[in-house]
Amino acid sequence: YPDPNDPETCLHGSSPPPYYLMYPTNRLFDTMSACCAHYDCTNWVSPTTAPTTTPTTVPTTSPTETKRWYDDWNDVEDKCVFGTGFYAMQELFETREECCQQFDDGCVDWAPPTVAPTTSASPTTSPTKTPTS
């Protein structure tokens, strides 16, 4: 039924004004869509129709959320995080290393990977130190 205080709004409920019950024509409707079609509601968006295609059975090729490395502005230390919680004006990075390079001393909780040693010692067959208690 139309809102008696706002002619561009329809209400849904079981308590319309009494005179609406006495004169229901163009006042009481079976659905919000019917009421708003008659009163041209400004606050109503009619429901959409059913989807036109069925869902895919496999994931799509591109993700719906873009996760990137970014400077955690909520942390006082120089730190990069991976996710979607960045602000629109933040610079985004593909890798943690790229993100950490923006700080003079790098990230406080991460260092770039080192190269593998060129030689390695052979493992010993027994412990080299006495266990501590």
Buried (B, 14 or more C-beta within 10 A) or exposed (E): BBBEEEEEBBBEEEEBEEEBEEEEEEBBBEEBBEBBBEBEBEEBEEEEEEEEEEEEEEEEEEEEEEEBBBBBEEEEEBBBBEEEEBEEEEEEBEEBBBBBBBBEEBBBEBEEEEEEEEEEEEEEEEEEEEEEE
